[in-house]
Amino acid sequence: MATNFSYRDLRIWGEAVDLALVIYRATAEFPKHELYGLTSQMRRAAVSISSNIAEGKGHSSDGDFGRFLFHARGSLLELQTQIVIARGLEYLTKEQAAGLTRSTDDLGRGLNGLIQAIRGKRGLSRAAANTERRTADDESRHHQSCSNAWTKSKCVTRN
């Protein structure tokens, strides 16, 4: 990735910042008892997306940038899950949740495109790609090993 431009020049970073602002406004209407719960989690996840893009761009290699883009994508997926929960609790209207979901889907497509562009330049090493794949495979095997309800609940809370 060319190093002669700033993270501020990345369209995807600007979209992530805009999404964080929208999330802050939407969560301002959540019940006060959620201030340190879902409100805080959604805000942190939303801020983390643009922050990881910026931090990754500041690193010296495409491989590092790619890894931070994966972190940004993880935060985006967390936020999408939290939107579903907020809708289920009726903290968001159907229209708000649908709009936020569209925005996160669009941002996800942009992030995936940037990740693919970085990978295409072989800047994201095969080792990093394999680590990501191995982590996903390990998690899948872990969840497959959960055979009863008690174990499944432990699996859900596993870090």
C-alpha positions in Angstrom: 0.0 0.0 0.0 1.4 3.4 -0.9 2.7 5.1 2.2 2.5 8.6 0.8 -1.1 9.2 1.9 -2.8 9.4 5.3 -5.5 7.2 6.7 -7.7 10.3 6.4 -7.5 9.9 2.7 -9.2 6.4 2.9 -12.9 6.6 2.0 -13.5 3.6 4.3 -12.0 5.4 7.3 -14.4 8.4 6.7 -17.4 6.1 6.5 -16.3 4.4 9.7 -16.1 7.7 11.5 -19.5 8.7 10.2 -21.0 5.4 11.4 -19.5 6.0 14.9 -21.2 9.4 15.0 -24.5 7.9 14.0 -24.1 5.2 16.7 -23.4 7.8 19.4 -26.5 9.7 18.4 -28.7 6.5 18.3 -27.4 5.3 21.7 -28.0 8.6 23.3 -31.7 7.6 23.4 -31.0 4.3 25.2 -32.2 3.9 28.8 -29.8 5.3 31.3 -29.3 1.9 33.0 -27.6 0.8 29.8 -24.9 3.6 29.9 -22.2 1.1 31.1 -23.7 -1.8 29.2 -25.0 -2.0 25.7 -24.6 1.8 25.1 -20.9 1.7 26.0 -20.2 -1.5 24.1 -21.8 -0.2 20.9 -19.9 3.0 21.1 -16.6 1.3 21.8 -17.1 -1.1 18.9 -18.1 1.7 16.5 -15.1 3.8 17.5 -12.8 0.8 17.2 -13.5 0.4 13.5 -12.1 3.7 12.4 -9.4 3.6 15.1 -8.1 0.2 13.8 -8.0 1.5 10.2 -6.0 4.5 11.3 -3.7 2.6 13.5 -3.0 -0.1 10.8 -2.3 2.6 8.2 0.3 4.0 10.6 2.2 0.8 10.7 5.1 0.2 8.3 3.9 -2.8 6.3 0.9 -4.0 4.3 0.9 -7.1 6.5 0.4 -5.0 9.7 -2.2 -2.8 7.9 -4.1 -6.0 6.9 -4.1 -7.4 10.4 -5.6 -4.1 11.7 -8.2 -4.2 9.0 -9.2 -7.7 10.3 -9.5 -6.1 13.8 -11.7 -3.4 12.3 -13.8 -6.0 10.6 -14.2 -7.9 13.9 -15.4 -4.7 15.6 -17.8 -4.2 12.8 -19.3 -7.7 13.3 -19.5 -7.0 17.1 -21.5 -3.8 16.3 -23.8 -5.7 14.0 -24.6 -8.2 16.7 -25.2 -5.4 19.2 -27.6 -3.7 16.8 -29.6 -6.9 16.7 -29.7 -7.0 20.5 -30.6 -3.3 20.8 -33.5 -3.9 18.3 -34.6 -7.0 20.3 -34.7 -4.9 23.4 -36.7 -2.3 21.5 -34.0 0.4 22.1 -33.9 0.9 18.4 -36.9 1.2 16.1 -37.2 -1.2 13.2 -36.3 1.6 10.8 -33.2 2.6 12.9 -32.0 -1.0 13.1 -32.5 -1.5 9.3 -30.6 1.7 8.5 -27.7 0.9 10.8 -27.6 -2.6 9.4 -27.4 -1.3 5.9 -24.6 1.1 6.9 -22.7 -1.7 8.6 -23.2 -4.0 5.6 -21.9 -1.3 3.2 -18.9 -0.6 5.5 -18.2 -4.4 5.7 -18.1 -4.7 1.9 -15.7 -1.7 1.7 -13.5 -3.2 4.4 -13.5 -6.6 2.7 -12.5 -4.9 -0.6 -9.6 -3.2 1.1 -8.5 -6.4 2.8 -8.6 -8.2 -0.6 -6.6 -5.4 -2.2 -3.9 -5.7 0.5 -3.9 -9.4 0.2 -3.6 -9.1 -3.6 -0.4 -7.2 -3.2 0.9 -10.1 -1.0 1.4 -7.5 1.7 -0.6 -9.6 4.0 1.7 -12.6 4.4 0.5 -16.1 4.0 1.4 -16.7 7.6 -1.0 -13.9 8.7 -3.7 -15.3 6.4 -3.1 -18.8 7.8 -3.2 -17.6 11.3 -6.6 -16.0 10.7 -7.8 -19.2 9.1 -6.3 -21.4 11.9 -8.0 -19.2 14.5 -11.4 -19.5 12.8 -10.9 -23.3 12.4 -9.9 -23.6 16.1 -13.0 -21.7 17.2 -15.2 -23.9 15.0 -13.7 -27.1 16.4 -14.1 -25.7 19.9 -17.8 -25.0 19.3 -18.3 -28.4 17.7 -17.0 -30.0 20.9 -19.7 -28.5 22.9 -22.3 -31.2 23.3 -24.6 -30.3 26.1 -26.4 -27.1 27.1 -24.2 -26.5 30.1 -21.0 -26.8 28.0 -22.5 -24.7 25.2 -23.1 -21.9 27.7 -19.5 -22.1 28.7 -18.5 -22.0 25.1 -20.4 -18.8 24.5 -18.6 -17.0 27.2 -15.1 -18.3 26.3 -12.6 -15.7 25.3 
